[in-house]
Each structure stands twice: as C-alpha cells, then as structure tokens.
C-alpha cells in the first residue's frame, strides 16, 4: 500500500520545499569578520558538497507574489497565488451560493489536452446516488447518520482505527505516529476489503484471518443501531461491493483543503474501468447535522464519450488534465442529503476534482 498521509492540507505528499531567500547581505563588522574566519575551516567541505551537487536539477524560486510550495505533491494539488489562496473564507457561507447543477450538459475534452483516447458515447447516468438505507435496510441508518454528529464521528474514527491497525504498511510505526495519523484532520488510506482481504493485525497470526477485522467499527454500529446492525466487516464489504466485479479495494479518507477557495484540478484516478463495471464510490461525512447542500463530495464533469487512459499509462497513476479551462455550466457539485449519503461513477465517464470550496468532515473513497 502506497501511503499518502497529509496533515491539515489534505492530500499533499511528503516532499522537500523550496528554501526561502536569505535576504540582503549585512555590512561587514569586526564580529562578522571573526565569524567568517572561524567558518573558513568548513569552506572546503562546502566546496566538496557543491561539487557533488553539480548537475542536479534545482527547483527555481517561487515567482513574485507566490508562496514557496512543495515540489512533489498529489496531482490534483495546485500552487496558488496569494490572491487565490487568501483571504480565508467561511466555507458554509461560500457553498450557500453554489448549486448542484445536476443537469449539466456533457463535455467534450479538447484535442491534445492529455494522453488517452475516447471510447463509446455515454448514454447511461454519469453519477448515481444511493443511501445507507438502501444498502442496510430496516435500520433507520440514513436518518441516524444525517442527524447524529456523535454517530458519524464515532463511525469514522472506528473505521480509521481498524484500517490503520490492520494495514501492514503501518505496522512498524510507533504509537506516537499512530496517534498523529489518526487525528481527524489527517487523511488516511488502506484497503476496504475484509473477507479474503490482504490485511493483518500487528503481531497477529495467520489464524486471525478467520477472525473479524473491523472490531472497533462493529462495536460502534452495535451501540447505535442495535442487535440487527451489520458487523464492521459487513459494512465495509457491502459498500465496497458497489465498486464492481474487479475492484482495486483501495480506500482513502480525505479531509482536503478547508476554509479557503482553491482552483479545480480535473483528473481521473486511473482512466480505466476493468470489466466495464468498475466504479468509484464516495461516502460523505457532512460537517453538521441535517445537512443538505454541496461541498462534501468531489466535483465532476460529465463526459460526452468514455475517456480511457493510454495503454502505456501506469495502472495506478492519475490522468491529469492540466490547464484546461472549463465553463461553470459543465461543473456538477453533487449534493449531500439524508438518503443521498453515497455517490458512485465510472472513472472513464467523468473528470473529477476536489471541491473549489470544501465544507465537510471528510469524504471516503472506495475503489
């Protein structure tokens, strides 16, 4: 599992950053002269270091008016100018003026904008909505999820805890690192698959594979929904079953950029749909009870024709459509509401982006 954990900002990968300018040199004084003499012994080492680094590609300093930014990042992150990044905004106020635009027309990708090729014209629904009641009937699941922040918080925390504790890539991390990565404002990823999945508990044995995986989640579901509640493993696998017959089983809990407006960055996660039925499923966690608005789910553009990644495109790398201007009339901002807690779509039917204004606790993506 390739880890992608980004504190507060959402999805930015760990990276080196551009160094800030040191500023103008000070005038020489006796004390600075002494410092120069005392540091002369290290000048040979610096020259050697410089020689070693000759020929290496260096990141240019940021343009005037820009902040120094990370040089390696998730593909849908942008370098924002001061004007776009600030001032900070009130997300709730901003999304109040946005509409879902669910009847938006289809979009034709301009020639040469990105690698890949067009397929058949799309005649089915691009983005579908479903509910927790549809997946787990007879429990009042949707109403409880929509009306109880306590339930949503405990549910999300238990899912994150169980996945962290059973993902082999996290097994060598310290307890301090565990506490930090499980903070609710951090993104976290792993696999959603429980039955016959490739998970293992730290310090566990092969026999444990026959035991439940999502122990904390099972307790939360039972506490709030009663004896008829699904187990944690059933919860994960049933939602995951919406991903189609050949899912990747990848799962990520995304917080994203909060409290400021960002530019859309349109992309596909893979540009593929194995067997033609592979879908991305999003489970939204709204920021407050009785929420009925946009800002929780990713934004999408409905394509006129299927868009397939190039044959030589790496299978698990996003296809990014950089510098593509899209008129507002094409942008769909899916609405979260009670009875509409989940959306799903084929990756080849749409382009998607983080919301330009996010107002949510998080969104979980199942693939």
C-alpha positions in Angstrom: 0.0 0.0 0.0 1.5 3.4 -1.0 0.9 5.7 1.9 -0.4 9.2 1.4 -0.9 11.0 4.7 -1.2 14.7 4.6 -1.8 16.8 7.8 -4.4 19.5 7.6 -3.9 20.5 3.9 -5.4 17.2 2.7 -3.6 15.3 0.0 -0.1 16.8 -0.4 2.6 14.2 -0.5 5.6 14.4 1.8 8.2 16.5 0.0 11.1 18.9 0.2 10.1 22.5 0.0 11.7 25.5 -1.7 14.0 27.4 0.6 13.2 31.0 1.4 15.5 33.7 0.2 18.2 34.7 2.8 17.7 38.4 2.1 20.4 41.1 1.5 23.8 40.7 3.0 24.8 42.7 6.1 27.6 45.2 6.1 31.0 43.8 7.4 31.8 44.4 11.0 34.7 43.1 13.3 32.3 40.4 14.7 31.2 39.3 11.3 34.8 39.1 10.2 35.6 36.9 13.1 32.7 34.7 12.2 34.0 34.4 8.6 37.5 33.4 9.9 36.0 30.9 12.2 33.9 29.3 9.5 36.8 29.2 6.9 37.8 25.7 8.0 34.5 24.4 6.7 34.7 26.1 3.3 36.5 23.1 1.8 33.6 20.9 2.9 31.1 23.3 1.3 33.1 23.3 -1.9 33.1 19.5 -1.9 29.3 19.5 -1.2 28.9 21.9 -4.1 30.9 19.7 -6.5 28.8 16.7 -5.5 25.6 18.6 -6.3 26.8 20.0 -9.6 24.4 19.0 -12.4 21.5 18.2 -10.1 18.2 19.8 -11.2 17.2 22.5 -8.8 13.8 23.9 -8.2 13.6 27.6 -9.2 12.5 30.0 -6.5 8.8 31.0 -6.5 7.6 33.8 -8.7 6.9 37.2 -7.2 3.6 37.1 -5.3 3.7 33.3 -4.7 4.5 31.3 -1.6 7.2 28.7 -1.5 5.5 25.4 -2.3 6.1 21.7 -2.1 7.9 20.4 -5.2 6.3 17.0 -5.1 2.5 16.7 -4.5 -0.6 14.9 -5.3 -1.5 15.5 -8.9 -4.7 17.4 -8.1 -2.9 20.0 -5.9 -2.2 23.4 -7.3 0.3 26.2 -6.5 -2.0 29.1 -5.6 -1.1 32.7 -5.9 -1.7 34.9 -2.8 -4.8 36.3 -4.4 -6.4 32.9 -4.8 -5.2 31.3 -1.6 -6.3 34.2 0.7 -8.2 35.6 2.4 -9.5 32.6 4.3 -13.2 32.1 3.8 -16.2 30.8 5.7 -17.0 27.5 3.8 -20.6 27.4 4.9 -21.3 30.9 3.6 -19.5 30.2 0.3 -21.3 27.0 -0.5 -24.7 28.6 0.2 -24.4 30.3 -3.1 -23.4 27.2 -5.0 -25.8 24.9 -6.9 -25.6 21.2 -7.6 -26.1 21.7 -11.4 -27.0 18.0 -11.7 -28.5 18.6 -15.2 -25.2 20.0 -16.6 -24.5 19.2 -20.3 -21.8 16.7 -21.3 -18.3 18.0 -22.0 -16.0 17.2 -24.9 -12.3 17.0 -24.0 -10.2 19.3 -26.2 -7.7 17.6 -28.5 -4.2 17.1 -27.1 -5.1 18.2 -23.6 -3.9 14.9 -22.0 -2.9 11.4 -23.1 -5.6 8.8 -23.7 -8.3 8.2 -26.2 -12.1 8.4 -26.4 -14.5 5.4 -26.4 -18.2 5.0 -26.9 -20.7 7.7 -26.4 -22.1 7.6 -22.9 -25.9 7.0 -22.7 -26.3 5.9 -19.1 -26.3 8.1 -16.0 -22.9 9.5 -15.3 -23.2 9.9 -11.5 -25.5 7.8 -9.3 -26.7 8.3 -5.8 -27.6 5.8 -3.1 -28.3 5.7 0.6 -27.2 3.8 3.6 -30.9 2.7 4.0 -30.7 1.1 0.5 -27.6 -0.9 1.5 -28.7 -1.7 5.0 -32.5 -1.6 5.0 -34.7 -1.6 8.1 -32.3 0.1 10.5 -33.0 3.8 10.1 -29.4 4.1 9.1 -29.7 7.2 6.9 -31.7 9.2 9.4 -29.2 8.4 12.2 -26.2 9.2 10.0 -27.7 12.5 9.0 -28.9 13.6 12.4 -26.2 12.5 14.8 -22.8 14.0 14.7 -21.8 11.7 17.5 -22.6 8.7 15.5 -20.7 10.0 12.4 -17.7 10.9 14.4 -17.5 7.5 16.2 -18.2 5.7 13.0 -15.4 7.5 11.1 -13.0 7.2 14.0 -13.6 3.4 14.3 -13.1 2.8 10.6 -9.8 4.7 10.6 -8.6 2.9 13.7 -9.4 -0.6 12.4 -7.9 0.1 8.9 -4.7 1.6 10.4 -4.3 -1.3 12.9 -4.7 -4.0 10.1 -2.7 -2.4 7.3 0.8 -4.0 7.0 2.4 -0.7 5.8 1.6 0.9 9.2 2.8 -2.0 11.3 6.3 -0.6 12.1 5.1 2.8 13.1 5.3 3.9 16.7 2.4 4.6 19.0 3.1 8.3 18.7 3.0 8.2 14.9 -0.3 6.2 15.2 -1.9 8.9 17.4 -0.8 11.6 14.9 -2.0 9.8 11.8 -5.4 9.0 13.4 -6.1 12.6 14.2 -9.4 13.5 12.4 -7.9 16.3 10.3 -5.4 13.9 8.6 -6.1 11.8 5.5 -5.5 8.1 5.8 -5.6 5.2 3.3 -5.5 1.4 3.1 -7.8 -1.3 1.7 -11.6 -1.6 2.4 -11.7 -5.4 1.7 -12.3 -7.5 4.8 -13.3 -11.0 3.7 -10.3 -12.7 1.9 -8.5 -9.3 2.1 -4.8 -8.9 2.5 -5.0 -7.3 5.9 -3.2 -8.5 9.0 -3.1 -7.3 12.6 0.1 -6.2 14.1 1.7 -9.1 16.0 -1.1 -11.4 14.8 -1.0 -14.9 13.3 -2.4 -16.4 10.1 -5.3 -17.9 12.2 -6.6 -14.4 12.8 -7.5 -14.1 9.1 -10.6 -16.1 10.0 -11.5 -13.5 12.7 -13.3 -10.2 12.2 -11.1 -7.3 11.0 -13.2 -4.2 11.9 -13.5 -4.7 15.6 -14.0 -1.1 16.7 -16.4 -0.4 13.9 -18.6 -3.4 14.9 -18.9 -2.0 18.4 -19.9 1.4 17.2 -22.6 0.0 14.8 -24.0 -2.2 17.5 -24.1 0.6 20.0 -26.0 2.9 17.8 -28.1 0.6 15.6 -28.7 -2.3 18.0 -28.6 -6.1 17.6 -29.6 -6.0 13.9 -26.7 -3.9 12.9 -24.2 -5.2 10.4 -20.8 -6.1 11.6 -17.9 -3.8 10.7 -16.7 -6.2 8.1 -20.1 -6.5 6.5 -20.4 -2.7 6.5 -17.1 -2.3 4.6 -17.6 -5.1 2.2 -21.1 -4.2 1.2 -20.2 -0.6 0.4 -17.1 -2.0 -1.4 -19.3 -4.3 -3.5 -20.6 -1.2 -5.3 -17.1 -0.8 -6.8 -17.8 -3.6 -9.3 -16.6 -7.1 -10.1 -12.8 -6.3 -10.2 -12.2 -3.6 -7.6 -8.8 -2.4 -6.6 -10.0 -2.4 -3.0 -8.3 0.9 -2.3 -9.8 3.1 0.4 -8.9 6.6 1.5 -10.4 9.0 4.0 -9.9 12.5 2.5 -10.1 15.7 4.5 -8.9 18.1 1.9 -8.3 21.9 1.9 -10.7 23.7 4.3 -11.6 27.3 4.8 -10.2 28.7 1.5 -11.1 28.5 -2.1 -8.9 26.5 -4.5 -8.8 26.1 -8.2 -10.4 23.0 -9.7 -7.8 20.4 -10.9 -9.6 17.9 -13.2 -8.3 14.4 -13.4 -9.2 10.7 -13.5 -7.9 8.4 -10.7 -6.9 5.7 -13.2 -8.7 6.3 -16.5 -9.8 2.7 -16.5 -12.8 0.6 -15.7 -11.9 -3.1 -15.6 -14.7 -5.3 -17.0 -16.6 -2.1 -17.7 -18.3 -2.1 -14.3 -15.5 -0.7 -12.0 -16.8 2.3 -10.1 -15.5 4.8 -7.6 -17.8 5.1 -4.5 -17.8 8.1 -2.2 -19.3 8.1 1.3 -19.7 11.6 2.5 -19.3 12.8 6.1 -21.1 16.2 6.4 -19.9 18.9 8.8 -23.1 19.3 10.7 -26.5 17.6 11.3 -29.4 17.7 8.9 -27.0 18.8 6.1 -28.5 19.3 2.6 -26.0 21.1 0.4 -22.9 20.8 -1.7 -19.3 20.9 -0.5 -19.0 17.3 0.7 -18.4 15.3 -2.5 -15.9 15.8 -5.2 -17.0 17.9 -8.2 -17.4 16.2 -11.6 -17.6 17.0 -15.3 -19.9 14.6 -17.3 -18.1 13.5 -20.5 -19.8 13.0 -23.8 -17.7 9.9 -24.5 -15.8 7.4 -22.4 -12.2 8.5 -21.8 -9.6 5.8 -21.5 -6.0 6.2 -20.3 -3.3 5.5 -22.8 -2.2 1.8 -23.0 1.2 2.7 -21.5 -0.1 4.8 -18.7 0.8 3.4 -15.3 -2.2 1.5 -13.9 -2.4 3.2 -10.5 -1.4 6.8 -11.6 -4.0 9.6 -12.1 -4.5 11.1 -15.5 -4.3 14.8 -15.0 -5.9 17.4 -17.4 -3.7 20.4 -16.7 -4.5 24.0 -17.8 -7.9 23.0 -19.1 -10.5 25.8 -18.9 -14.0 24.5 -18.1 -17.1 26.7 -18.2 -19.1 26.8 -15.0 -22.1 25.4 -16.8 -20.4 22.0 -17.1 -19.4 21.6 -13.4 -21.6 19.3 -11.3 -21.3 19.8 -7.5 -23.1 16.7 -6.1 -25.4 17.4 -3.2 -25.2 15.6 0.1 -28.5 14.9 1.9 -30.3 12.3 4.0 -30.9 9.5 1.6 -28.0 10.6 -0.6 -25.0 9.7 1.6 -23.2 8.0 -1.2 -22.4 8.7 -4.9 -20.7 6.5 -7.4 -19.4 6.7 -11.0 -17.2 5.0 -13.5 -13.8 6.7 -13.7 -14.0 6.7 -17.5 -17.3 8.6 -17.6 -16.3 11.8 -15.7 -13.4 14.0 -14.8 -13.4 15.0 -11.2 -11.7 17.4 -8.8 -11.6 18.4 -5.2 -14.3 20.9 -4.5 -13.3 24.5 -5.1 -14.9 25.1 -1.7 -15.0 22.1 0.6 -17.3 22.1 3.6 -17.2 18.7 5.2 -15.7 16.5 7.9 -14.3 14.2 5.2 -15.2 12.0 2.2 -14.3 8.4 2.0 -13.4 6.9 -1.4 -13.8 3.2 -2.1 -12.4 1.8 -5.4 
